[in-house]
Amino acid sequence: MAKTHAVEIRVRYGETDQMGVAYHSHFLTYFEVGRTEYLRSLGTSYRDLEAKGFYLVVVQADCKYLGPAFYDDVLEVATWVDRVRPTRVDFRTRVRRKADGAPIAEGHVVLACVNRDRRPQALPPDLRRVLGVTRDSPA
């Protein structure tokens, strides 16, 4: 079973629309926080990867909205790796309201590994190791 990492995010006033509901575009930011903290929990970071010349860029992002989140709600953002390929990592994210466990959103984000010239390159061996990759997932 894939490792799951959860982080809490409180919906800020500026993230809500006129009805007091978290605006849809902010969920991609919540997903990014989840991915960043997931990697940090494994002992690495985007900063470490970038210092070594590896950049993870979003090439696909999907979000399914399941219910509203309101100003000051505490959300639990759970993130895990769904699939690893030679140059890509697929992340899944689930967002729930902490107070009642209500499902808020779920998403899928694909990151591609590129070099400083934005050319595709293989994921670095140390990232593959911390992700627990012994071989690539089926294409």
C-alpha positions as CSV (number, residue, x, y, z in Angstrom):
1,M,0.0,0.0,0.0
2,A,1.2,3.5,-0.9
3,K,2.4,5.8,1.9
4,T,-0.2,8.6,2.5
5,H,0.7,11.9,4.1
6,A,-1.8,14.3,5.5
7,V,-1.5,18.0,6.1
8,E,-4.1,20.5,7.6
9,I,-5.0,23.7,5.8
10,R,-7.3,26.3,7.2
11,V,-9.5,28.1,4.5
12,R,-8.5,31.8,4.6
13,Y,-11.0,34.6,4.0
14,G,-9.3,35.7,0.8
15,E,-9.7,32.1,-0.6
16,T,-13.5,32.4,-0.5
17,D,-16.0,33.8,-3.0
18,Q,-18.9,36.1,-2.3
19,M,-20.9,33.2,-0.8
20,G,-18.1,32.3,1.7
21,V,-17.2,29.1,-0.2
22,A,-13.5,28.2,-1.0
23,Y,-13.0,29.2,-4.6
24,H,-12.4,26.3,-6.9
25,S,-8.9,27.3,-8.1
26,H,-7.5,27.3,-4.6
27,F,-7.8,23.5,-4.5
28,L,-4.8,23.2,-6.9
29,T,-2.8,25.1,-4.4
30,Y,-4.0,22.8,-1.6
31,F,-2.9,19.9,-3.8
32,E,0.5,21.5,-4.2
33,V,0.9,21.9,-0.4
34,G,0.0,18.3,-0.1
35,R,2.7,17.2,-2.6
36,T,5.3,19.5,-1.1
37,E,4.7,18.2,2.4
38,Y,4.5,14.6,1.1
39,L,8.1,14.9,-0.3
40,R,9.3,16.6,2.8
41,S,7.9,13.7,4.9
42,L,10.2,11.4,2.8
43,G,13.2,13.5,3.6
44,T,13.5,15.5,0.4
45,S,12.1,18.7,-1.1
46,Y,11.5,20.5,-4.3
47,R,14.4,22.8,-3.3
48,D,16.8,19.8,-3.0
49,L,15.7,18.4,-6.4
50,E,16.0,21.8,-8.1
51,A,19.5,22.4,-6.6
52,K,20.5,19.1,-8.4
53,G,19.0,20.2,-11.7
54,F,15.7,18.3,-11.5
55,Y,12.5,20.1,-11.9
56,L,9.0,18.6,-11.5
57,V,6.5,20.4,-13.6
58,V,2.7,19.9,-13.7
59,V,1.6,18.4,-17.0
60,Q,-1.9,17.3,-15.9
61,A,-4.2,18.4,-13.1
62,D,-7.8,17.2,-12.4
63,C,-10.1,18.0,-9.5
64,K,-13.5,16.6,-8.7
65,Y,-15.4,18.8,-6.3
66,L,-17.5,16.9,-3.8
67,G,-18.8,19.5,-1.4
68,P,-18.2,23.1,-0.2
69,A,-15.5,24.2,2.1
70,F,-16.1,27.5,4.0
71,Y,-14.0,30.3,5.5
72,D,-12.2,29.0,8.6
73,D,-12.8,25.3,7.9
74,V,-9.8,23.1,8.7
75,L,-9.2,20.8,5.8
76,E,-7.2,17.6,5.8
77,V,-5.3,17.2,2.6
78,A,-4.2,13.6,2.2
79,T,-1.7,12.9,-0.6
80,W,-0.1,9.7,-2.0
81,V,1.8,8.5,-5.1
82,D,-0.4,6.6,-7.4
83,R,2.1,5.7,-10.2
84,V,5.7,6.2,-11.1
85,R,7.1,6.1,-14.6
86,P,10.7,6.8,-15.8
87,T,10.1,10.6,-16.2
88,R,6.8,11.1,-14.4
89,V,5.1,10.8,-11.0
90,D,1.3,10.7,-10.6
91,F,-0.1,12.0,-7.3
92,R,-3.6,11.5,-5.8
93,T,-5.1,13.9,-3.3
94,R,-8.2,13.7,-1.1
95,V,-9.5,16.7,0.8
96,R,-11.9,16.3,3.7
97,R,-13.3,18.8,6.3
98,K,-11.6,17.8,9.5
99,A,-14.6,18.7,11.8
100,D,-17.0,16.2,10.3
101,G,-15.0,14.2,7.7
102,A,-17.1,15.5,4.9
103,P,-15.5,14.8,1.5
104,I,-14.6,18.1,-0.2
105,A,-12.5,17.3,-3.2
106,E,-10.3,14.7,-4.8
107,G,-7.7,15.1,-7.5
108,H,-5.0,13.7,-9.6
109,V,-1.8,15.6,-10.6
110,V,0.9,14.3,-13.0
111,L,4.4,15.8,-12.6
112,A,7.1,15.4,-15.3
113,C,10.8,15.6,-14.6
114,V,12.7,18.1,-16.7
115,N,16.2,19.6,-16.7
116,R,17.1,23.3,-16.5
117,D,16.5,23.6,-20.3
118,R,13.0,22.2,-19.7
119,R,13.9,19.0,-21.6
120,P,12.5,15.7,-20.2
121,Q,14.8,13.6,-18.1
122,A,14.6,10.6,-15.9
123,L,13.5,11.0,-12.3
124,P,16.6,11.1,-10.1
125,P,17.6,7.9,-8.4
126,D,17.4,9.3,-4.9
127,L,13.8,10.4,-5.5
128,R,12.9,7.0,-7.0
129,R,14.5,5.4,-3.9
130,V,12.5,7.5,-1.3
131,L,9.3,6.8,-3.3
132,G,10.1,3.1,-2.9
133,V,10.4,2.5,-6.6
134,T,12.1,-0.8,-7.5
135,R,10.7,-0.8,-11.0
136,D,8.4,1.4,-13.0
137,S,4.6,1.1,-13.0
138,P,3.0,-0.1,-16.2
139,A,2.7,2.7,-18.8
